[in-house]
Amino acid sequence: MKTVACVVDQGFAPFEFGVACEAFGLDRSDDGVPNFDFRIVTPDPGLVRSKIGFAIDVEHDLSFAYEADLVVFCPMPRASWTRIDPRLVDLARAAVARDAWVMSVCSGSFVLAAAGVLDGRRATTHWMYAHTLAAMYPSIDVDPDVLFVQDGNIITSAGTAAGIDACLHLLRIELGAEITNRIARRMVVPPQRDGGQAQYIDRPIPVEASGSLAAVADWAVQNIRDDLSVDLLAGRAHMSSRTFARRFKSEFGATPASWLTRQRVIQAQRMLERTDYGLERIAVECGFGSAAVLRQNFTRVLGTTPTAYRARFACAADEMMPSDERMPVPV
């Protein structure tokens, strides 16, 4: 992926637009991150007003988007959902037909829906709009509970911060875990939120800071190679296992087991990229226990095998960790 077109139209949402610019438009070459040819495009170049009043001057029409490797559709105002610009519809169809990456953030999914490219696919949007999307387009399997969905070369995401998660997910596919973690650190966001997590959680901010399970989660990541049962984690939190599991899902939007699996897969990605360890050692270091269990979970989460992942993302020899040095766990 080398070229990215970010599509805006009248009434675009500034935050989600900014997410695409931050993820794909910044020069991070000093961190070893490859730059993208990133351009903002619109059907009618000139001033494009945001939904809160200010305007941006967009120079490019949609021509660039017809050749871009990734086309990102920013949110559209509610008034336009029933009359999507035909030029945007044509662009979405063309991008999917040529197997480019296509991403919608929040209500940008209504453009893809109008183009028919989501028919028969699973997709998501902001939970407030999911019922409307499902009612308008019954042939789409709308999931209102997840952060983002990847179905083939199409990624749809929920609102606001979920757009960051979707962008990092795509960057991880294209650039690997190590570089994506660098990007996430620069953005000061966690790199590990999985698409299947809940869009909203019962208790996003603990009433008392001391009630947060963040310290237990941090400890789990630092001890990822160990057998981390719910009972063990609950004991560190001084809770019963049942209370801990309920509180953990409320705070993190995922069960302890699924969250731990995701952390272990992320650590396995880094080790495949930065070490020459065999799969058995990586499995042990990541807490999977055996290469067979590693392969099963890695393939289920990422849709590719550890061997294929390493072949694509392994660092150059001079960037590898020394074979006698233990791989650091990211914080």
DRENFILO-700254 format. One record per residue (C-alpha): y, x, z; residue in three letters; residue number from 0. Coordinates in steps of 0.2 Angstrom, whole numbers, plus 5000, padded with zeros to 4 digits. Example, Ala and Ser with C-alpha at 12.3 -4.5 7.8 and 13.67 -1.06 7.14 Angstrom:
NUKOL     yy     xx     zz   code   pos
NUKOL   4978   5062   5039    ALA     0
NUKOL   4995   5068   5036    SER     1
***
This chain:
NUKOL     yy     xx     zz   code   pos
NUKOL   5000   5000   5000    MET     0
NUKOL   5016   5008   4994    LYS     1
NUKOL   5028   4994   4989    THR     2
NUKOL   5034   4979   5000    VAL     3
NUKOL   5044   4964   4995    ALA     4
NUKOL   5052   4954   5009    CYS     5
NUKOL   5057   4936   5003    VAL     6
NUKOL   5071   4927   5010    VAL     7
NUKOL   5080   4911   5006    ASP     8
NUKOL   5094   4900   5012    GLN     9
NUKOL   5091   4896   5031    GLY    10
NUKOL   5080   4911   5034    PHE    11
NUKOL   5076   4915   5053    ALA    12
NUKOL   5084   4932   5058    PRO    13
NUKOL   5071   4937   5071    PHE    14
NUKOL   5056   4936   5059    GLU    15
NUKOL   5065   4944   5045    PHE    16
NUKOL   5070   4958   5057    GLY    17
NUKOL   5051   4960   5061    VAL    18
NUKOL   5047   4963   5043    ALA    19
NUKOL   5061   4975   5041    CYS    20
NUKOL   5056   4985   5057    GLU    21
NUKOL   5038   4986   5052    ALA    22
NUKOL   5039   4991   5034    PHE    23
NUKOL   5057   4996   5030    GLY    24
NUKOL   5061   5010   5042    LEU    25
NUKOL   5060   5028   5039    ASP    26
NUKOL   5047   5035   5051    ARG    27
NUKOL   5042   5051   5041    SER    28
NUKOL   5047   5062   5056    ASP    29
NUKOL   5033   5054   5065    ASP    30
NUKOL   5021   5057   5051    GLY    31
NUKOL   5021   5039   5045    VAL    32
NUKOL   5022   5037   5026    PRO    33
NUKOL   5037   5027   5020    ASN    34
NUKOL   5036   5011   5009    PHE    35
NUKOL   5047   5006   4995    ASP    36
NUKOL   5054   4991   5004    PHE    37
NUKOL   5066   4979   4996    ARG    38
NUKOL   5073   4962   5002    ILE    39
NUKOL   5072   4949   4988    VAL    40
NUKOL   5078   4931   4985    THR    41
NUKOL   5078   4919   4971    PRO    42
NUKOL   5097   4920   4968    ASP    43
NUKOL   5104   4937   4973    PRO    44
NUKOL   5120   4936   4983    GLY    45
NUKOL   5124   4929   5000    LEU    46
NUKOL   5109   4922   5009    VAL    47
NUKOL   5114   4913   5025    ARG    48
NUKOL   5103   4913   5041    SER    49
NUKOL   5099   4898   5051    LYS    50
NUKOL   5111   4903   5064    ILE    51
NUKOL   5126   4905   5052    GLY    52
NUKOL   5128   4923   5047    PHE    53
NUKOL   5124   4929   5030    ALA    54
NUKOL   5116   4944   5022    ILE    55
NUKOL   5120   4951   5004    ASP    56
NUKOL   5104   4952   4995    VAL    57
NUKOL   5104   4963   4979    GLU    58
NUKOL   5087   4960   4972    HIS    59
NUKOL   5080   4945   4963    ASP    60
NUKOL   5061   4941   4964    LEU    61
NUKOL   5056   4953   4950    SER    62
NUKOL   5051   4967   4962    PHE    63
NUKOL   5040   4955   4971    ALA    64
NUKOL   5029   4952   4956    TYR    65
NUKOL   5023   4970   4957    GLU    66
NUKOL   5024   4974   4976    ALA    67
NUKOL   5008   4978   4985    ASP    68
NUKOL   5014   4967   4999    LEU    69
NUKOL   5024   4951   4998    VAL    70
NUKOL   5031   4944   5015    VAL    71
NUKOL   5037   4927   5016    PHE    72
NUKOL   5050   4924   5030    CYS    73
NUKOL   5051   4907   5038    PRO    74
NUKOL   5059   4893   5029    MET    75
NUKOL   5070   4879   5037    PRO    76
NUKOL   5062   4862   5041    ARG    77
NUKOL   5072   4853   5028    ALA    78
NUKOL   5065   4864   5014    SER    79
NUKOL   5046   4861   5018    TRP    80
NUKOL   5045   4846   5006    THR    81
NUKOL   5055   4854   4992    ARG    82
NUKOL   5049   4873   4991    ILE    83
NUKOL   5058   4882   4977    ASP    84
NUKOL   5046   4882   4962    PRO    85
NUKOL   5051   4901   4960    ARG    86
NUKOL   5043   4905   4977    LEU    87
NUKOL   5028   4894   4973    VAL    88
NUKOL   5025   4904   4957    ASP    89
NUKOL   5028   4921   4966    LEU    90
NUKOL   5015   4916   4979    ALA    91
NUKOL   5002   4911   4966    ARG    92
NUKOL   5005   4927   4956    ALA    93
NUKOL   5003   4938   4971    ALA    94
NUKOL   4987   4931   4977    VAL    95
NUKOL   4980   4931   4959    ALA    96
NUKOL   4983   4949   4957    ARG    97
NUKOL   4975   4953   4974    ASP    98
NUKOL   4991   4959   4982    ALA    99
NUKOL   4993   4957   5001    TRP   100
NUKOL   5002   4941   5005    VAL   101
NUKOL   5009   4938   5022    MET   102
NUKOL   5019   4923   5029    SER   103
NUKOL   5028   4923   5046    VAL   104
NUKOL   5030   4907   5056    CYS   105
NUKOL   5035   4893   5044    SER   106
NUKOL   5033   4905   5029    GLY   107
NUKOL   5016   4897   5028    SER   108
NUKOL   5023   4882   5020    PHE   109
NUKOL   5027   4891   5005    VAL   110
NUKOL   5009   4897   5003    LEU   111
NUKOL   5003   4880   5007    ALA   112
NUKOL   5014   4872   4993    ALA   113
NUKOL   5008   4885   4981    ALA   114
NUKOL   4990   4880   4985    GLY   115
NUKOL   4984   4897   4989    VAL   116
NUKOL   4979   4892   5007    LEU   117
NUKOL   4967   4878   5000    ASP   118
NUKOL   4950   4879   5008    GLY   119
NUKOL   4956   4894   5019    ARG   120
NUKOL   4959   4896   5037    ARG   121
NUKOL   4977   4899   5042    ALA   122
NUKOL   4990   4897   5055    THR   123
NUKOL   5009   4894   5059    THR   124
NUKOL   5019   4892   5074    HIS   125
NUKOL   5010   4880   5086    TRP   126
NUKOL   5025   4868   5085    MET   127
NUKOL   5023   4866   5066    TYR   128
NUKOL   5004   4867   5065    ALA   129
NUKOL   5001   4848   5065    HIS   130
NUKOL   5014   4845   5052    THR   131
NUKOL   5006   4859   5041    LEU   132
NUKOL   4989   4851   5043    ALA   133
NUKOL   4995   4833   5039    ALA   134
NUKOL   5004   4839   5024    MET   135
NUKOL   4990   4850   5017    TYR   136
NUKOL   4973   4843   5024    PRO   137
NUKOL   4964   4855   5013    SER   138
NUKOL   4969   4869   5024    ILE   139
NUKOL   4960   4874   5040    ASP   140
NUKOL   4975   4875   5051    VAL   141
NUKOL   4971   4884   5068    ASP   142
NUKOL   4986   4881   5080    PRO   143
NUKOL   4980   4892   5094    ASP   144
NUKOL   4979   4910   5087    VAL   145
NUKOL   4992   4923   5084    LEU   146
NUKOL   4987   4927   5066    PHE   147
NUKOL   4974   4924   5053    VAL   148
NUKOL   4968   4935   5039    GLN   149
NUKOL   4958   4926   5026    ASP   150
NUKOL   4955   4938   5011    GLY   151
NUKOL   4971   4946   5006    ASN   152
NUKOL   4982   4933   5014    ILE   153
NUKOL   4988   4934   5032    ILE   154
NUKOL   4997   4920   5040    THR   155
NUKOL   5005   4922   5057    SER   156
NUKOL   5012   4911   5071    ALA   157
NUKOL   5031   4912   5076    GLY   158
NUKOL   5042   4926   5083    THR   159
NUKOL   5032   4940   5091    ALA   160
NUKOL   5016   4935   5083    ALA   161
NUKOL   5024   4942   5067    GLY   162
NUKOL   5024   4959   5075    ILE   163
NUKOL   5005   4958   5078    ASP   164
NUKOL   5001   4953   5061    ALA   165
NUKOL   5012   4967   5054    CYS   166
NUKOL   5003   4980   5065    LEU   167
NUKOL   4986   4972   5060    HIS   168
NUKOL   4990   4975   5042    LEU   169
NUKOL   4996   4993   5045    LEU   170
NUKOL   4981   4997   5055    ARG   171
NUKOL   4970   4992   5039    ILE   172
NUKOL   4981   5002   5028    GLU   173
NUKOL   4986   5017   5038    LEU   174
NUKOL   4973   5018   5052    GLY   175
NUKOL   4974   5016   5071    ALA   176
NUKOL   4982   5033   5075    GLU   177
NUKOL   4997   5030   5064    ILE   178
NUKOL   4999   5012   5068    THR   179
NUKOL   4999   5017   5087    ASN   180
NUKOL   5014   5028   5083    ARG   181
NUKOL   5023   5014   5074    ILE   182
NUKOL   5020   5003   5089    ALA   183
NUKOL   5026   5016   5101    ARG   184
NUKOL   5042   5017   5091    ARG   185
NUKOL   5044   4998   5091    MET   186
NUKOL   5040   4998   5110    VAL   187
NUKOL   5026   4985   5108    VAL   188
NUKOL   5008   4985   5113    PRO   189
NUKOL   4997   4989   5097    PRO   190
NUKOL   4982   4980   5103    GLN   191
NUKOL   4985   4961   5103    ARG   192
NUKOL   4971   4954   5093    ASP   193
NUKOL   4974   4939   5081    GLY   194
NUKOL   4962   4928   5090    GLY   195
NUKOL   4972   4928   5106    GLN   196
NUKOL   4981   4912   5111    ALA   197
NUKOL   4999   4909   5104    GLN   198
NUKOL   5005   4904   5121    TYR   199
NUKOL   4998   4907   5138    ILE   200
NUKOL   4999   4898   5154    ASP   201
NUKOL   5008   4911   5164    ARG   202
NUKOL   5017   4923   5153    PRO   203
NUKOL   5027   4930   5168    ILE   204
NUKOL   5019   4931   5185    PRO   205
NUKOL   5029   4922   5199    VAL   206
NUKOL   5027   4939   5209    GLU   207
NUKOL   5026   4955   5200    ALA   208
NUKOL   5012   4960   5212    SER   209
NUKOL   5002   4945   5205    GLY   210
NUKOL   5001   4953   5188    SER   211
NUKOL   4984   4960   5182    LEU   212
NUKOL   4992   4973   5171    ALA   213
NUKOL   4987   4987   5183    ALA   214
NUKOL   4969   4982   5182    VAL   215
NUKOL   4970   4981   5163    ALA   216
NUKOL   4978   4998   5163    ASP   217
NUKOL   4964   5005   5174    TRP   218
NUKOL   4951   4997   5163    ALA   219
NUKOL   4958   5006   5147    VAL   220
NUKOL   4959   5023   5156    GLN   221
NUKOL   4940   5020   5161    ASN   222
NUKOL   4935   5012   5145    ILE   223
NUKOL   4919   5022   5144    ARG   224
NUKOL   4912   5014   5160    ASP   225
NUKOL   4902   4998   5163    ASP   226
NUKOL   4917   4987   5166    LEU   227
NUKOL   4909   4970   5172    SER   228
NUKOL   4920   4955   5176    VAL   229
NUKOL   4914   4957   5194    ASP   230
NUKOL   4920   4975   5195    LEU   231
NUKOL   4937   4971   5188    LEU   232
NUKOL   4939   4956   5199    ALA   233
NUKOL   4935   4967   5214    GLY   234
NUKOL   4949   4979   5209    ARG   235
NUKOL   4960   4964   5208    ALA   236
NUKOL   4954   4957   5225    HIS   237
NUKOL   4949   4941   5217    MET   238
NUKOL   4933   4931   5215    SER   239
NUKOL   4925   4933   5197    SER   240
NUKOL   4929   4915   5193    ARG   241
NUKOL   4947   4916   5198    THR   242
NUKOL   4950   4933   5190    PHE   243
NUKOL   4943   4927   5173    ALA   244
NUKOL   4954   4912   5173    ARG   245
NUKOL   4969   4922   5178    ARG   246
NUKOL   4966   4936   5165    PHE   247
NUKOL   4965   4923   5151    LYS   248
NUKOL   4981   4915   5157    SER   249
NUKOL   4990   4932   5157    GLU   250
NUKOL   4982   4940   5142    PHE   251
NUKOL   4977   4926   5131    GLY   252
NUKOL   4959   4932   5130    ALA   253
NUKOL   4944   4933   5140    THR   254
NUKOL   4940   4949   5149    PRO   255
NUKOL   4925   4952   5138    ALA   256
NUKOL   4934   4950   5121    SER   257
NUKOL   4949   4960   5127    TRP   258
NUKOL   4938   4974   5133    LEU   259
NUKOL   4929   4974   5116    THR   260
NUKOL   4945   4975   5107    ARG   261
NUKOL   4951   4990   5117    GLN   262
NUKOL   4934   4999   5114    ARG   263
NUKOL   4936   4996   5095    VAL   264
NUKOL   4953   5003   5095    ILE   265
NUKOL   4948   5019   5105    GLN   266
NUKOL   4933   5021   5093    ALA   267
NUKOL   4945   5020   5078    GLN   268
NUKOL   4955   5034   5085    ARG   269
NUKOL   4940   5045   5088    MET   270
NUKOL   4934   5042   5071    LEU   271
NUKOL   4950   5047   5064    GLU   272
NUKOL   4954   5062   5075    ARG   273
NUKOL   4936   5069   5080    THR   274
NUKOL   4920   5074   5072    ASP   275
NUKOL   4910   5067   5085    TYR   276
NUKOL   4894   5058   5080    GLY   277
NUKOL   4893   5039   5082    LEU   278
NUKOL   4882   5040   5097    GLU   279
NUKOL   4894   5051   5107    ARG   280
NUKOL   4909   5039   5101    ILE   281
NUKOL   4899   5024   5107    ALA   282
NUKOL   4897   5032   5124    VAL   283
NUKOL   4915   5037   5126    GLU   284
NUKOL   4921   5020   5121    CYS   285
NUKOL   4909   5011   5133    GLY   286
NUKOL   4898   5003   5119    PHE   287
NUKOL   4883   5013   5125    GLY   288
NUKOL   4874   5015   5108    SER   289
NUKOL   4878   5018   5090    ALA   290
NUKOL   4870   5001   5086    ALA   291
NUKOL   4881   4991   5098    VAL   292
NUKOL   4896   5001   5091    LEU   293
NUKOL   4892   4997   5073    ARG   294
NUKOL   4890   4978   5077    GLN   295
NUKOL   4906   4976   5086    ASN   296
NUKOL   4916   4987   5075    PHE   297
NUKOL   4910   4978   5059    THR   298
NUKOL   4913   4961   5067    ARG   299
NUKOL   4931   4965   5073    VAL   300
NUKOL   4937   4975   5058    LEU   301
NUKOL   4926   4970   5044    GLY   302
NUKOL   4920   4987   5039    THR   303
NUKOL   4908   5000   5046    THR   304
NUKOL   4912   5015   5057    PRO   305
NUKOL   4906   5027   5043    THR   306
NUKOL   4917   5019   5030    ALA   307
NUKOL   4932   5018   5042    TYR   308
NUKOL   4930   5037   5045    ARG   309
NUKOL   4929   5041   5027    ALA   310
NUKOL   4945   5032   5023    ARG   311
NUKOL   4956   5037   5039    PHE   312
NUKOL   4949   5054   5045    ALA   313
NUKOL   4963   5067   5049    CYS   314
NUKOL   4964   5083   5040    ALA   315
NUKOL   4954   5097   5048    ALA   316
NUKOL   4969   5105   5056    ASP   317
NUKOL   4974   5088   5065    GLU   318
NUKOL   4957   5086   5073    MET   319
NUKOL   4955   5086   5091    MET   320
NUKOL   4945   5102   5097    PRO   321
NUKOL   4926   5097   5098    SER   322
NUKOL   4925   5102   5116    ASP   323
NUKOL   4941   5093   5122    GLU   324
NUKOL   4939   5075   5128    ARG   325
NUKOL   4949   5062   5118    MET   326
NUKOL   4964   5055   5128    PRO   327
NUKOL   4965   5037   5131    VAL   328
NUKOL   4981   5029   5124    PRO   329
NUKOL   4993   5021   5137    VAL   330
***
